[in-house]
Amino acid sequence: MITVVIVDAPSAYRNVGTVLCWLAAAPTALWAAIRLLGLDRGPLVQALAFTPYIAGASVLVLALALALRRWWPAALAALAAVALLSTVAPRALANPQPAAAGPTVRLLTANLLAGAGDARTLVELVRRHRIDVLTVQEFTPDAQTALDQLGLDTLLPHRQLNPEIGTAGSGLYSRWPITDVGVRRNLNGWGFTQVYATVSVPGGPPVRVESAHPSAPYALDQVSAWRADLTAQPAATPGGALRILAGDFNATLDHSPLRALLRTGYVDAADAAGEGLTGTWGPYDGDLIPPVTIDHILVDRRIAVHSVEVLNLPNSDHRPVQATLTLPTP
């Protein structure tokens, strides 16, 4: 006896479409929940750096569910898309700035990749953009020598430097005199160093500037150090002296420790200028990594941000960030 099974093809295709939509919508919804709840733990720390890409993908997931008329997956996809886009899209929009009427400060920060970043290009950037304050990370003795030979000591004669072989060194150069200088080392005395100084800006209030470089969460056993270093960054003092943290934070605005630091009274300059989605680390030394934004200039919320530009530095895996700022009056 032969049994013939008749398959309803339209029904089968519909079931496949439904499963496909749920498989696409559920991960984006889970990602949105993790991001909104600040659940950056373990391997999620590295993953969350790519949240802007997931936000873009969430729109495609929603479009797929709507096109296939799968309304429940579409509803979930819509919630995820709204949640993710609401956290990411504002970074591409300039924000209103405080009515600061003090002097202008042009600040540049650059990670030199263990001193390999092209010194000639960096000095040319300082000259071309008329930089007043420069912070550098992964700053080595050879980098210091090369920069001075190319004239940085004339352009920015005041400095607080801690060059070290490898990646732990840090430096701060200034056009204007500096005081209260120092250096501290992250990771309970074993990690990257951060130099700092108070810059005496002519006609303006003094500004405490620090070259920031918390640990990188490159492996699971480094996540606790990364979190501790970010938590230990100096908080803003909105009722006191002006502070600026500029450097390689090894964190994006989708990481909760960096957002907690901002809530003390800082503003991310690139975010304020509508450049918060411009990548600063990733494929620039040949690695097949989508660009992410981990280099930041955090300024006291009383400082006005006029512009931010992400530049190029050959032989480094980071891109320098330059901000033009206006200080409040003294």
C-alpha positions in Angstrom: 0.0 0.0 0.0 1.4 3.4 -1.0 0.7 6.4 1.2 0.8 9.8 -0.5 1.6 12.8 1.8 0.5 16.1 0.4 2.5 19.1 1.8 0.8 22.5 1.7 3.7 24.4 0.1 2.4 27.9 1.0 1.9 26.9 4.6 5.4 25.4 4.8 6.9 28.6 3.3 5.0 30.7 5.8 6.3 28.7 8.7 9.9 29.1 7.4 9.3 32.9 7.2 7.9 33.1 10.7 10.9 31.2 12.1 13.3 33.3 10.2 11.7 36.5 11.5 11.9 35.3 15.1 15.5 34.2 14.7 16.3 37.7 13.5 14.2 39.7 15.9 15.1 37.9 19.1 18.9 38.6 19.1 18.5 42.3 18.4 15.9 42.6 21.2 18.3 40.8 23.6 21.1 43.1 22.5 18.9 46.1 23.2 18.0 44.8 26.6 21.7 44.2 27.5 22.7 47.7 26.3 19.8 49.5 28.1 20.4 47.6 31.4 24.1 48.1 31.3 24.9 44.3 31.5 28.4 44.6 30.0 30.1 41.7 31.7 32.5 39.0 30.4 32.4 38.6 26.6 29.6 41.1 26.3 32.1 43.9 27.0 33.8 43.5 23.6 30.6 42.8 21.8 28.8 45.9 23.0 31.5 48.1 21.3 29.7 47.2 18.0 26.3 48.3 19.1 26.0 51.0 16.4 26.2 48.2 13.8 23.5 46.2 15.5 21.3 49.3 15.6 21.6 49.6 11.9 20.9 45.9 11.5 17.8 46.2 13.7 16.2 48.4 11.0 16.8 45.7 8.4 15.3 43.1 10.7 12.2 45.2 11.2 11.9 45.7 7.4 12.1 42.0 6.9 9.4 41.2 9.4 7.1 43.9 7.9 7.7 42.7 4.4 6.8 39.2 5.3 3.8 40.4 7.4 4.9 38.7 10.6 3.4 41.1 13.0 4.5 39.7 16.3 8.2 39.4 15.3 7.8 42.9 13.7 6.5 44.3 17.0 9.5 42.9 18.8 11.9 44.1 16.1 10.3 47.6 16.3 10.9 47.8 20.1 14.5 46.7 19.6 15.1 49.2 16.8 13.6 52.1 18.7 15.7 51.2 21.8 19.0 50.8 19.9 18.5 53.8 17.6 17.6 56.1 20.5 20.9 55.3 22.2 23.0 55.5 19.0 21.5 58.0 16.6 21.9 61.1 18.8 25.7 60.8 18.5 25.4 61.9 14.9 23.5 65.1 15.9 25.2 68.2 17.3 24.0 69.3 20.7 23.3 72.9 22.0 26.4 74.2 23.8 26.8 76.3 26.9 27.3 80.0 26.4 31.0 80.0 27.2 32.8 83.2 26.4 36.4 82.5 27.4 39.4 81.7 25.3 39.6 78.9 22.6 41.6 75.8 23.3 42.5 73.3 20.5 43.2 69.9 21.9 44.5 66.8 20.2 44.9 63.3 21.5 46.7 60.3 19.9 47.6 56.8 20.7 51.0 56.1 19.2 50.9 52.2 19.1 54.0 51.6 21.3 55.7 54.6 19.7 55.2 53.5 16.1 52.8 56.3 15.1 54.4 58.5 12.5 56.1 61.4 14.4 56.3 63.6 11.3 52.6 63.4 10.7 51.8 64.1 14.3 53.9 67.2 14.4 52.4 68.4 11.2 48.9 67.9 12.7 49.9 70.0 15.7 51.2 72.7 13.4 48.4 72.6 10.8 45.6 72.6 13.4 47.4 75.1 15.7 47.1 72.7 18.6 47.4 74.2 22.1 47.4 70.9 24.2 48.4 67.4 23.0 48.0 64.2 24.9 49.6 61.0 23.8 49.3 57.4 24.9 51.7 54.4 24.3 54.4 57.0 24.4 58.0 55.8 24.2 61.5 57.3 24.6 62.1 57.0 20.9 58.8 58.7 20.1 59.8 61.6 22.5 63.2 62.0 20.7 61.6 61.9 17.2 58.9 64.4 18.1 61.4 66.9 19.5 63.8 66.5 16.5 60.8 67.5 14.3 60.1 70.6 16.3 57.4 69.7 18.8 59.5 71.2 21.6 59.2 74.6 19.9 55.5 74.3 19.1 54.5 73.0 22.5 57.4 73.8 24.9 55.6 72.9 28.2 55.3 69.2 28.9 54.7 66.5 31.5 56.1 63.2 30.0 56.4 59.7 31.1 57.8 57.8 28.2 58.2 54.0 28.6 59.3 51.2 26.3 56.2 49.3 25.2 52.6 50.6 25.6 52.5 52.0 29.1 53.9 55.5 28.5 52.0 58.7 28.5 52.6 62.4 27.6 51.1 65.8 27.8 52.4 68.8 25.8 51.1 72.4 26.1 51.6 75.7 24.4 51.1 77.4 27.8 52.7 76.9 31.2 51.6 74.0 33.3 51.6 73.4 37.1 50.6 70.6 39.5 52.0 68.0 37.2 52.1 64.3 38.0 51.7 60.7 36.7 49.6 57.8 38.0 49.6 54.2 36.9 46.4 52.2 36.3 45.7 48.6 37.3 46.8 49.2 40.9 50.3 50.2 39.8 50.8 47.7 37.0 49.0 49.1 34.0 49.1 52.0 31.6 50.2 55.4 33.0 48.3 58.7 32.8 50.2 62.0 33.1 48.3 65.1 34.2 48.8 68.8 34.6 47.0 72.0 35.2 47.2 74.2 32.1 47.3 78.0 32.6 45.2 79.2 29.7 45.8 83.0 29.0 42.6 84.9 29.8 40.8 81.8 31.0 40.5 79.6 34.0 43.1 76.9 34.7 42.2 73.5 33.3 43.2 70.1 34.7 44.1 67.9 31.7 44.9 64.2 31.9 46.0 61.8 29.2 43.6 58.9 29.8 44.4 55.2 29.1 42.4 52.6 31.1 43.2 48.9 30.5 41.8 47.2 27.4 39.3 44.3 27.8 41.1 42.2 25.2 40.6 39.0 27.2 38.0 37.8 29.7 40.5 37.9 32.5 41.1 41.6 31.8 37.5 42.8 32.1 37.7 43.4 35.8 40.9 45.5 35.4 39.2 47.4 32.6 36.2 48.2 34.8 38.3 49.1 37.7 40.5 51.5 35.6 37.4 53.3 34.2 35.8 53.6 37.6 39.1 55.1 39.0 39.2 57.9 36.4 39.0 61.3 38.0 35.4 62.5 38.2 34.3 65.8 36.9 34.1 68.7 39.4 31.2 70.8 38.0 31.2 72.9 41.1 35.0 73.5 41.0 37.9 73.5 38.7 37.6 72.5 35.0 38.7 69.1 34.0 39.4 67.4 30.6 40.2 63.7 30.1 41.6 63.0 26.7 42.9 59.7 25.4 42.3 56.0 24.6 39.5 54.9 27.0 39.2 51.4 25.5 35.4 51.9 25.8 32.6 53.3 23.7 29.5 55.2 24.8 27.7 51.9 24.9 29.8 50.8 27.9 28.2 51.5 31.3 31.5 52.5 33.1 32.2 55.3 30.6 28.6 56.5 30.8 28.9 56.6 34.6 32.0 58.7 34.3 30.1 61.1 32.0 27.4 61.5 34.5 29.8 63.0 37.0 29.7 66.2 34.8 31.6 65.5 31.6 30.5 65.7 28.0 31.9 63.6 25.3 33.2 66.2 22.8 32.6 64.1 19.7 29.1 63.2 20.8 28.4 66.9 21.5 29.6 67.9 18.0 27.7 65.2 16.1 30.8 63.1 15.4 30.2 60.4 18.0 29.8 57.6 15.4 33.2 58.2 13.7 35.5 55.3 14.4 38.9 55.8 16.0 40.2 52.2 16.4 39.9 49.0 14.3 41.2 48.4 10.8 43.8 51.2 10.7 46.8 48.9 11.0 45.4 46.2 8.8 43.2 44.2 11.2 39.8 43.1 9.8 37.8 44.9 12.5 34.9 47.3 11.9 35.8 50.8 13.3 34.7 51.6 16.8 34.9 54.8 18.8 37.1 54.3 21.9 39.2 57.4 21.8 37.5 60.3 23.5 37.9 63.9 24.7 35.7 64.3 27.8 35.3 67.9 28.8 33.6 69.6 31.7 30.0 70.4 30.8 30.7 74.1 31.2 33.1 74.0 28.2 31.6 74.6 24.8 32.5 72.2 22.0 32.7 73.9 18.6 34.1 71.1 16.5 35.6 67.7 16.6 37.6 66.0 13.8 39.0 62.5 13.6 42.3 62.6 11.8 44.8 60.0 10.4 48.1 58.9 11.9 50.1 56.4 9.8 51.5 53.3 11.6 49.0 53.5 14.5 45.9 51.4 15.0 44.2 54.5 16.4 43.1 57.7 14.8 43.8 61.0 16.6 40.9 63.1 17.8 41.0 66.9 17.7 38.6 69.2 19.5 38.1 73.0 19.4 36.8 74.2 22.7 35.7 77.4 24.3 36.3 77.8 28.0 34.0 79.7 30.3 35.2 83.0 31.6 37.2 82.9 34.8 
